[in-house]
Amino acid sequence: MSGFDWPGLIRAGLHELRLTPDQFWRLTPAELRLMLGQGRGMPAMNRARLDRLLAAWPDKIQGERDDGSGRV
């Protein structure tokens, strides 16, 4: 019939990605594969990768005020 493992994809979408059924069925197979980190491009985001990005690109410099003035 088709080359898709529908039970596996549904399990991954609903349990691993925590999508609602409506969100799952609105995705294209390519979008779902990308969200699961199975395709070209960047791997799926995980905590370690997020921590590396936060260290490399902090929201503000330590001691910087929220208004961006740089004054402590």
PDB file of N, CA, C and O in Angstrom, chain B, residues numbered from 101:
ATOM      1  N   MET B 101       0.829  -1.194   0.000  1.00  0.00           N
ATOM      2  CA  MET B 101       0.000   0.000   0.000  1.00  0.00           C
ATOM      3  C   MET B 101       0.868   1.249   0.000  1.00  0.00           C
ATOM      4  O   MET B 101       0.952   1.929  -1.023  1.00  0.00           O
ATOM      5  N   SER B 102       1.523   1.575   1.128  1.00  0.00           N
ATOM      6  CA  SER B 102       2.414   2.743   1.145  1.00  0.00           C
ATOM      7  C   SER B 102       3.666   2.406   1.938  1.00  0.00           C
ATOM      8  O   SER B 102       3.696   1.444   2.704  1.00  0.00           O
ATOM      9  N   GLY B 103       4.704   3.223   1.737  1.00  0.00           N
ATOM     10  CA  GLY B 103       5.966   2.979   2.416  1.00  0.00           C
ATOM     11  C   GLY B 103       6.060   3.621   3.785  1.00  0.00           C
ATOM     12  O   GLY B 103       7.136   3.630   4.383  1.00  0.00           O
ATOM     13  N   PHE B 104       4.958   4.160   4.301  1.00  0.00           N
ATOM     14  CA  PHE B 104       4.982   4.836   5.595  1.00  0.00           C
ATOM     15  C   PHE B 104       4.654   3.868   6.723  1.00  0.00           C
ATOM     16  O   PHE B 104       3.750   3.041   6.604  1.00  0.00           O
ATOM     17  N   ASP B 105       5.380   3.980   7.789  1.00  0.00           N
ATOM     18  CA  ASP B 105       5.084   3.232   9.018  1.00  0.00           C
ATOM     19  C   ASP B 105       4.119   4.088   9.833  1.00  0.00           C
ATOM     20  O   ASP B 105       4.530   4.753  10.784  1.00  0.00           O
ATOM     21  N   TRP B 106       2.833   4.072   9.464  1.00  0.00           N
ATOM     22  CA  TRP B 106       1.865   4.958  10.110  1.00  0.00           C
ATOM     23  C   TRP B 106       1.794   4.774  11.624  1.00  0.00           C
ATOM     24  O   TRP B 106       1.783   5.773  12.342  1.00  0.00           O
ATOM     25  N   PRO B 107       1.745   3.546  12.145  1.00  0.00           N
ATOM     26  CA  PRO B 107       1.716   3.416  13.612  1.00  0.00           C
ATOM     27  C   PRO B 107       2.943   4.047  14.273  1.00  0.00           C
ATOM     28  O   PRO B 107       2.826   4.697  15.312  1.00  0.00           O
ATOM     29  N   GLY B 108       4.105   3.857  13.677  1.00  0.00           N
ATOM     30  CA  GLY B 108       5.331   4.453  14.224  1.00  0.00           C
ATOM     31  C   GLY B 108       5.327   5.972  14.129  1.00  0.00           C
ATOM     32  O   GLY B 108       5.748   6.662  15.057  1.00  0.00           O
ATOM     33  N   LEU B 109       4.846   6.490  12.995  1.00  0.00           N
ATOM     34  CA  LEU B 109       4.791   7.942  12.823  1.00  0.00           C
ATOM     35  C   LEU B 109       3.782   8.578  13.779  1.00  0.00           C
ATOM     36  O   LEU B 109       4.049   9.630  14.360  1.00  0.00           O
ATOM     37  N   ILE B 110       2.628   7.941  13.937  1.00  0.00           N
ATOM     38  CA  ILE B 110       1.623   8.474  14.867  1.00  0.00           C
ATOM     39  C   ILE B 110       2.162   8.450  16.291  1.00  0.00           C
ATOM     40  O   ILE B 110       2.012   9.423  17.029  1.00  0.00           O
ATOM     41  N   ARG B 111       2.786   7.348  16.678  1.00  0.00           N
ATOM     42  CA  ARG B 111       3.382   7.240  18.016  1.00  0.00           C
ATOM     43  C   ARG B 111       4.435   8.329  18.215  1.00  0.00           C
ATOM     44  O   ARG B 111       4.462   8.976  19.263  1.00  0.00           O
ATOM     45  N   ALA B 112       5.291   8.538  17.233  1.00  0.00           N
ATOM     46  CA  ALA B 112       6.327   9.568  17.344  1.00  0.00           C
ATOM     47  C   ALA B 112       5.716  10.957  17.433  1.00  0.00           C
ATOM     48  O   ALA B 112       6.153  11.777  18.241  1.00  0.00           O
ATOM     49  N   GLY B 113       4.712  11.227  16.613  1.00  0.00           N
ATOM     50  CA  GLY B 113       4.089  12.546  16.615  1.00  0.00           C
ATOM     51  C   GLY B 113       3.333  12.852  17.895  1.00  0.00           C
ATOM     52  O   GLY B 113       3.460  13.942  18.453  1.00  0.00           O
ATOM     53  N   LEU B 114       2.542  11.884  18.363  1.00  0.00           N
ATOM     54  CA  LEU B 114       1.705  12.128  19.530  1.00  0.00           C
ATOM     55  C   LEU B 114       2.461  11.995  20.842  1.00  0.00           C
ATOM     56  O   LEU B 114       2.199  12.740  21.787  1.00  0.00           O
ATOM     57  N   HIS B 115       3.392  11.058  20.908  1.00  0.00           N
ATOM     58  CA  HIS B 115       4.087  10.815  22.176  1.00  0.00           C
ATOM     59  C   HIS B 115       5.429  11.539  22.257  1.00  0.00           C
ATOM     60  O   HIS B 115       5.695  12.235  23.237  1.00  0.00           O
ATOM     61  N   GLU B 116       6.266  11.385  21.252  1.00  0.00           N
ATOM     62  CA  GLU B 116       7.590  12.007  21.310  1.00  0.00           C
ATOM     63  C   GLU B 116       7.516  13.521  21.110  1.00  0.00           C
ATOM     64  O   GLU B 116       8.149  14.279  21.845  1.00  0.00           O
ATOM     65  N   LEU B 117       6.749  13.956  20.121  1.00  0.00           N
ATOM     66  CA  LEU B 117       6.649  15.391  19.834  1.00  0.00           C
ATOM     67  C   LEU B 117       5.515  16.062  20.605  1.00  0.00           C
ATOM     68  O   LEU B 117       5.422  17.290  20.634  1.00  0.00           O
ATOM     69  N   ARG B 118       4.661  15.267  21.223  1.00  0.00           N
ATOM     70  CA  ARG B 118       3.522  15.766  22.017  1.00  0.00           C
ATOM     71  C   ARG B 118       2.582  16.657  21.204  1.00  0.00           C
ATOM     72  O   ARG B 118       2.086  17.677  21.683  1.00  0.00           O
ATOM     73  N   LEU B 119       2.355  16.236  19.962  1.00  0.00           N
ATOM     74  CA  LEU B 119       1.412  16.945  19.105  1.00  0.00           C
ATOM     75  C   LEU B 119      -0.007  16.485  19.431  1.00  0.00           C
ATOM     76  O   LEU B 119      -0.211  15.356  19.878  1.00  0.00           O
ATOM     77  N   THR B 120      -0.975  17.352  19.209  1.00  0.00           N
ATOM     78  CA  THR B 120      -2.362  16.928  19.298  1.00  0.00           C
ATOM     79  C   THR B 120      -2.682  16.174  18.002  1.00  0.00           C
ATOM     80  O   THR B 120      -1.973  16.339  17.009  1.00  0.00           O
ATOM     81  N   PRO B 121      -3.740  15.348  17.996  1.00  0.00           N
ATOM     82  CA  PRO B 121      -4.100  14.675  16.740  1.00  0.00           C
ATOM     83  C   PRO B 121      -4.326  15.655  15.593  1.00  0.00           C
ATOM     84  O   PRO B 121      -3.918  15.387  14.463  1.00  0.00           O
ATOM     85  N   ASP B 122      -4.967  16.780  15.870  1.00  0.00           N
ATOM     86  CA  ASP B 122      -5.202  17.777  14.829  1.00  0.00           C
ATOM     87  C   ASP B 122      -3.880  18.320  14.280  1.00  0.00           C
ATOM     88  O   ASP B 122      -3.723  18.462  13.067  1.00  0.00           O
ATOM     89  N   GLN B 123      -2.932  18.623  15.167  1.00  0.00           N
ATOM     90  CA  GLN B 123      -1.628  19.121  14.707  1.00  0.00           C
ATOM     91  C   GLN B 123      -0.910  18.059  13.884  1.00  0.00           C
ATOM     92  O   GLN B 123      -0.313  18.363  12.851  1.00  0.00           O
ATOM     93  N   PHE B 124      -0.970  16.809  14.346  1.00  0.00           N
ATOM     94  CA  PHE B 124      -0.307  15.723  13.624  1.00  0.00           C
ATOM     95  C   PHE B 124      -0.842  15.589  12.203  1.00  0.00           C
ATOM     96  O   PHE B 124      -0.057  15.525  11.257  1.00  0.00           O
ATOM     97  N   TRP B 125      -2.165  15.546  12.037  1.00  0.00           N
ATOM     98  CA  TRP B 125      -2.745  15.298  10.726  1.00  0.00           C
ATOM     99  C   TRP B 125      -2.635  16.498   9.795  1.00  0.00           C
ATOM    100  O   TRP B 125      -2.837  16.351   8.589  1.00  0.00           O
ATOM    101  N   ARG B 126      -2.323  17.676  10.315  1.00  0.00           N
ATOM    102  CA  ARG B 126      -2.113  18.851   9.456  1.00  0.00           C
ATOM    103  C   ARG B 126      -0.692  18.890   8.869  1.00  0.00           C
ATOM    104  O   ARG B 126      -0.435  19.621   7.912  1.00  0.00           O
ATOM    105  N   LEU B 127       0.215  18.111   9.438  1.00  0.00           N
ATOM    106  CA  LEU B 127       1.594  18.088   8.948  1.00  0.00           C
ATOM    107  C   LEU B 127       1.706  17.281   7.665  1.00  0.00           C
ATOM    108  O   LEU B 127       0.956  16.331   7.444  1.00  0.00           O
ATOM    109  N   THR B 128       2.650  17.675   6.826  1.00  0.00           N
ATOM    110  CA  THR B 128       3.004  16.830   5.689  1.00  0.00           C
ATOM    111  C   THR B 128       3.999  15.795   6.195  1.00  0.00           C
ATOM    112  O   THR B 128       4.643  16.021   7.219  1.00  0.00           O
ATOM    113  N   PRO B 129       4.142  14.669   5.509  1.00  0.00           N
ATOM    114  CA  PRO B 129       5.154  13.697   5.929  1.00  0.00           C
ATOM    115  C   PRO B 129       6.558  14.314   5.999  1.00  0.00           C
ATOM    116  O   PRO B 129       7.344  13.973   6.882  1.00  0.00           O
ATOM    117  N   ALA B 130       6.866  15.218   5.069  1.00  0.00           N
ATOM    118  CA  ALA B 130       8.186  15.860   5.088  1.00  0.00           C
ATOM    119  C   ALA B 130       8.367  16.713   6.338  1.00  0.00           C
ATOM    120  O   ALA B 130       9.445  16.706   6.933  1.00  0.00           O
ATOM    121  N   GLU B 131       7.329  17.449   6.749  1.00  0.00           N
ATOM    122  CA  GLU B 131       7.415  18.263   7.966  1.00  0.00           C
ATOM    123  C   GLU B 131       7.606  17.383   9.203  1.00  0.00           C
ATOM    124  O   GLU B 131       8.401  17.702  10.086  1.00  0.00           O
ATOM    125  N   LEU B 132       6.870  16.278   9.253  1.00  0.00           N
ATOM    126  CA  LEU B 132       6.996  15.362  10.390  1.00  0.00           C
ATOM    127  C   LEU B 132       8.398  14.776  10.454  1.00  0.00           C
ATOM    128  O   LEU B 132       8.990  14.715  11.531  1.00  0.00           O
ATOM    129  N   ARG B 133       8.932  14.349   9.332  1.00  0.00           N
ATOM    130  CA  ARG B 133      10.298  13.804   9.307  1.00  0.00           C
ATOM    131  C   ARG B 133      11.300  14.846   9.782  1.00  0.00           C
ATOM    132  O   ARG B 133      12.210  14.532  10.550  1.00  0.00           O
ATOM    133  N   LEU B 134      11.136  16.079   9.331  1.00  0.00           N
ATOM    134  CA  LEU B 134      12.047  17.146   9.736  1.00  0.00           C
ATOM    135  C   LEU B 134      11.962  17.381  11.239  1.00  0.00           C
ATOM    136  O   LEU B 134      12.991  17.537  11.898  1.00  0.00           O
ATOM    137  N   MET B 135      10.743  17.407  11.795  1.00  0.00           N
ATOM    138  CA  MET B 135      10.573  17.615  13.235  1.00  0.00           C
ATOM    139  C   MET B 135      11.197  16.476  14.044  1.00  0.00           C
ATOM    140  O   MET B 135      11.658  16.685  15.165  1.00  0.00           O
ATOM    141  N   LEU B 136      11.208  15.279  13.473  1.00  0.00           N
ATOM    142  CA  LEU B 136      11.795  14.124  14.143  1.00  0.00           C
ATOM    143  C   LEU B 136      13.303  14.030  13.912  1.00  0.00           C
ATOM    144  O   LEU B 136      13.961  13.116  14.411  1.00  0.00           O
ATOM    145  N   GLY B 137      13.841  14.981  13.153  1.00  0.00           N
ATOM    146  CA  GLY B 137      15.283  14.998  12.908  1.00  0.00           C
ATOM    147  C   GLY B 137      15.727  13.991  11.870  1.00  0.00           C
ATOM    148  O   GLY B 137      16.897  13.611  11.834  1.00  0.00           O
ATOM    149  N   GLN B 138      14.804  13.550  11.019  1.00  0.00           N
ATOM    150  CA  GLN B 138      15.129  12.553  10.007  1.00  0.00           C
ATOM    151  C   GLN B 138      15.188  13.173   8.642  1.00  0.00           C
ATOM    152  O   GLN B 138      14.296  12.804   7.878  1.00  0.00           O
ATOM    153  N   GLY B 139      15.912  13.894   8.256  1.00  0.00           N
ATOM    154  CA  GLY B 139      15.929  14.437   6.908  1.00  0.00           C
ATOM    155  C   GLY B 139      17.109  15.348   6.810  1.00  0.00           C
ATOM    156  O   GLY B 139      17.959  15.418   7.698  1.00  0.00           O
ATOM    157  N   ARG B 140      17.137  16.024   5.737  1.00  0.00           N
ATOM    158  CA  ARG B 140      18.233  16.977   5.557  1.00  0.00           C
ATOM    159  C   ARG B 140      18.078  18.124   6.525  1.00  0.00           C
ATOM    160  O   ARG B 140      17.005  18.368   7.075  1.00  0.00           O
ATOM    161  N   GLY B 141      19.153  18.803   6.712  1.00  0.00           N
ATOM    162  CA  GLY B 141      19.099  19.981   7.565  1.00  0.00           C
ATOM    163  C   GLY B 141      19.620  19.692   8.964  1.00  0.00           C
ATOM    164  O   GLY B 141      20.323  18.709   9.202  1.00  0.00           O
ATOM    165  N   MET B 142      19.265  20.550   9.852  1.00  0.00           N
ATOM    166  CA  MET B 142      19.738  20.474  11.221  1.00  0.00           C
ATOM    167  C   MET B 142      19.025  19.347  11.967  1.00  0.00           C
ATOM    168  O   MET B 142      17.864  19.044  11.692  1.00  0.00           O
ATOM    169  N   PRO B 143      19.733  18.735  12.909  1.00  0.00           N
ATOM    170  CA  PRO B 143      19.067  17.714  13.718  1.00  0.00           C
ATOM    171  C   PRO B 143      18.026  18.359  14.628  1.00  0.00           C
ATOM    172  O   PRO B 143      18.042  19.569  14.853  1.00  0.00           O
ATOM    173  N   ALA B 144      17.136  17.542  15.139  1.00  0.00           N
ATOM    174  CA  ALA B 144      16.106  18.051  16.046  1.00  0.00           C
ATOM    175  C   ALA B 144      16.758  18.702  17.263  1.00  0.00           C
ATOM    176  O   ALA B 144      17.809  18.259  17.727  1.00  0.00           O
ATOM    177  N   MET B 145      16.131  19.746  17.769  1.00  0.00           N
ATOM    178  CA  MET B 145      16.649  20.464  18.934  1.00  0.00           C
ATOM    179  C   MET B 145      16.542  19.582  20.174  1.00  0.00           C
ATOM    180  O   MET B 145      15.517  18.945  20.417  1.00  0.00           O
ATOM    181  N   ASN B 146      17.619  19.560  20.951  1.00  0.00           N
ATOM    182  CA  ASN B 146      17.572  18.889  22.245  1.00  0.00           C
ATOM    183  C   ASN B 146      18.172  19.844  23.273  1.00  0.00           C
ATOM    184  O   ASN B 146      18.638  20.926  22.917  1.00  0.00           O
ATOM    185  N   ARG B 147      18.163  19.452  24.532  1.00  0.00           N
ATOM    186  CA  ARG B 147      18.605  20.357  25.597  1.00  0.00           C
ATOM    187  C   ARG B 147      20.075  20.743  25.446  1.00  0.00           C
ATOM    188  O   ARG B 147      20.427  21.906  25.643  1.00  0.00           O
ATOM    189  N   ALA B 148      20.928  19.794  25.103  1.00  0.00           N
ATOM    190  CA  ALA B 148      22.356  20.084  24.965  1.00  0.00           C
ATOM    191  C   ALA B 148      22.602  21.099  23.848  1.00  0.00           C
ATOM    192  O   ALA B 148      23.422  22.006  23.998  1.00  0.00           O
ATOM    193  N   ARG B 149      21.900  20.947  22.746  1.00  0.00           N
ATOM    194  CA  ARG B 149      22.064  21.888  21.637  1.00  0.00           C
ATOM    195  C   ARG B 149      21.532  23.272  22.012  1.00  0.00           C
ATOM    196  O   ARG B 149      22.133  24.288  21.662  1.00  0.00           O
ATOM    197  N   LEU B 150      20.410  23.307  22.721  1.00  0.00           N
ATOM    198  CA  LEU B 150      19.869  24.586  23.180  1.00  0.00           C
ATOM    199  C   LEU B 150      20.852  25.279  24.114  1.00  0.00           C
ATOM    200  O   LEU B 150      21.063  26.485  23.994  1.00  0.00           O
ATOM    201  N   ASP B 151      21.456  24.542  25.042  1.00  0.00           N
ATOM    202  CA  ASP B 151      22.439  25.129  25.955  1.00  0.00           C
ATOM    203  C   ASP B 151      23.631  25.706  25.201  1.00  0.00           C
ATOM    204  O   ASP B 151      24.131  26.773  25.557  1.00  0.00           O
ATOM    205  N   ARG B 152      24.097  25.002  24.150  1.00  0.00           N
ATOM    206  CA  ARG B 152      25.212  25.519  23.343  1.00  0.00           C
ATOM    207  C   ARG B 152      24.811  26.813  22.632  1.00  0.00           C
ATOM    208  O   ARG B 152      25.601  27.755  22.571  1.00  0.00           O
ATOM    209  N   LEU B 153      23.595  26.864  22.099  1.00  0.00           N
ATOM    210  CA  LEU B 153      23.128  28.081  21.431  1.00  0.00           C
ATOM    211  C   LEU B 153      22.993  29.236  22.413  1.00  0.00           C
ATOM    212  O   LEU B 153      23.364  30.366  22.097  1.00  0.00           O
ATOM    213  N   LEU B 154      22.461  28.960  23.609  1.00  0.00           N
ATOM    214  CA  LEU B 154      22.320  30.014  24.607  1.00  0.00           C
ATOM    215  C   LEU B 154      23.676  30.566  25.042  1.00  0.00           C
ATOM    216  O   LEU B 154      23.815  31.767  25.275  1.00  0.00           O
ATOM    217  N   ALA B 155      24.670  29.694  25.149  1.00  0.00           N
ATOM    218  CA  ALA B 155      26.018  30.143  25.524  1.00  0.00           C
ATOM    219  C   ALA B 155      26.639  30.980  24.404  1.00  0.00           C
ATOM    220  O   ALA B 155      27.308  31.980  24.664  1.00  0.00           O
ATOM    221  N   ALA B 156      26.414  30.568  23.170  1.00  0.00           N
ATOM    222  CA  ALA B 156      27.004  31.280  22.031  1.00  0.00           C
ATOM    223  C   ALA B 156      26.280  32.596  21.734  1.00  0.00           C
ATOM    224  O   ALA B 156      26.905  33.553  21.278  1.00  0.00           O
ATOM    225  N   TRP B 157      24.985  32.652  21.986  1.00  0.00           N
ATOM    226  CA  TRP B 157      24.177  33.822  21.641  1.00  0.00           C
ATOM    227  C   TRP B 157      23.295  34.225  22.829  1.00  0.00           C
ATOM    228  O   TRP B 157      22.077  34.060  22.774  1.00  0.00           O
ATOM    229  N   PRO B 158      23.889  34.744  23.885  1.00  0.00           N
ATOM    230  CA  PRO B 158      23.081  35.128  25.052  1.00  0.00           C
ATOM    231  C   PRO B 158      22.118  36.259  24.698  1.00  0.00           C
ATOM    232  O   PRO B 158      22.385  37.074  23.816  1.00  0.00           O
ATOM    233  N   ASP B 159      20.998  36.285  25.404  1.00  0.00           N
ATOM    234  CA  ASP B 159      20.007  37.333  25.166  1.00  0.00           C
ATOM    235  C   ASP B 159      20.554  38.708  25.530  1.00  0.00           C
ATOM    236  O   ASP B 159      20.243  39.696  24.865  1.00  0.00           O
ATOM    237  N   LYS B 160      21.359  38.774  26.570  1.00  0.00           N
ATOM    238  CA  LYS B 160      21.960  40.048  26.955  1.00  0.00           C
ATOM    239  C   LYS B 160      23.290  39.774  27.645  1.00  0.00           C
ATOM    240  O   LYS B 160      23.533  38.679  28.151  1.00  0.00           O
ATOM    241  N   ILE B 161      24.125  40.770  27.653  1.00  0.00           N
ATOM    242  CA  ILE B 161      25.432  40.682  28.285  1.00  0.00           C
ATOM    243  C   ILE B 161      25.237  40.748  29.793  1.00  0.00           C
ATOM    244  O   ILE B 161      24.384  41.489  30.282  1.00  0.00           O
ATOM    245  N   GLN B 162      26.022  39.978  30.524  1.00  0.00           N
ATOM    246  CA  GLN B 162      25.905  39.978  31.977  1.00  0.00           C
ATOM    247  C   GLN B 162      26.057  41.401  32.504  1.00  0.00           C
ATOM    248  O   GLN B 162      27.009  42.098  32.153  1.00  0.00           O
ATOM    249  N   GLY B 163      25.130  41.828  33.337  1.00  0.00           N
ATOM    250  CA  GLY B 163      25.144  43.166  33.895  1.00  0.00           C
ATOM    251  C   GLY B 163      24.368  44.175  33.073  1.00  0.00           C
ATOM    252  O   GLY B 163      24.118  45.283  33.547  1.00  0.00           O
ATOM    253  N   GLU B 164      23.979  43.827  31.853  1.00  0.00           N
ATOM    254  CA  GLU B 164      23.221  44.743  31.012  1.00  0.00           C
ATOM    255  C   GLU B 164      21.792  44.854  31.532  1.00  0.00           C
ATOM    256  O   GLU B 164      21.182  43.871  31.951  1.00  0.00           O
ATOM    257  N   ARG B 165      21.285  46.070  31.494  1.00  0.00           N
ATOM    258  CA  ARG B 165      19.913  46.284  31.952  1.00  0.00           C
ATOM    259  C   ARG B 165      18.928  45.860  30.874  1.00  0.00           C
ATOM    260  O   ARG B 165      19.282  45.756  29.699  1.00  0.00           O
ATOM    261  N   ASP B 166      17.697  45.619  31.281  1.00  0.00           N
ATOM    262  CA  ASP B 166      16.660  45.217  30.334  1.00  0.00           C
ATOM    263  C   ASP B 166      16.392  46.265  29.272  1.00  0.00           C
ATOM    264  O   ASP B 166      15.942  45.928  28.178  1.00  0.00           O
ATOM    265  N   ASP B 167      16.663  47.554  29.575  1.00  0.00           N
ATOM    266  CA  ASP B 167      16.396  48.595  28.584  1.00  0.00           C
ATOM    267  C   ASP B 167      17.524  48.713  27.553  1.00  0.00           C
ATOM    268  O   ASP B 167      17.457  49.555  26.658  1.00  0.00           O
ATOM    269  N   GLY B 168      18.569  47.868  27.676  1.00  0.00           N
ATOM    270  CA  GLY B 168      19.649  47.845  26.712  1.00  0.00           C
ATOM    271  C   GLY B 168      20.659  48.966  26.865  1.00  0.00           C
ATOM    272  O   GLY B 168      21.530  49.128  26.011  1.00  0.00           O
ATOM    273  N   SER B 169      20.562  49.753  27.947  1.00  0.00           N
ATOM    274  CA  SER B 169      21.462  50.889  28.109  1.00  0.00           C
ATOM    275  C   SER B 169      22.886  50.477  28.490  1.00  0.00           C
ATOM    276  O   SER B 169      23.825  51.259  28.347  1.00  0.00           O
ATOM    277  N   GLY B 170      23.033  49.254  28.970  1.00  0.00           N
ATOM    278  CA  GLY B 170      24.363  48.801  29.391  1.00  0.00           C
ATOM    279  C   GLY B 170      24.747  49.251  30.767  1.00  0.00           C
ATOM    280  O   GLY B 170      25.761  48.797  31.298  1.00  0.00           O
ATOM    281  N   ARG B 171      23.972  50.132  31.368  1.00  0.00           N
ATOM    282  CA  ARG B 171      24.255  50.610  32.720  1.00  0.00           C
ATOM    283  C   ARG B 171      23.731  49.610  33.736  1.00  0.00           C
ATOM    284  O   ARG B 171      22.634  49.072  33.585  1.00  0.00           O
ATOM    285  N   VAL B 172      24.506  49.370  34.749  1.00  0.00           N
ATOM    286  CA  VAL B 172      24.117  48.426  35.790  1.00  0.00           C
ATOM    287  C   VAL B 172      23.306  49.105  36.849  1.00  0.00           C
ATOM    288  O   VAL B 172      22.887  48.463  37.812  1.00  0.00           O
TER     289      VAL B 172
END
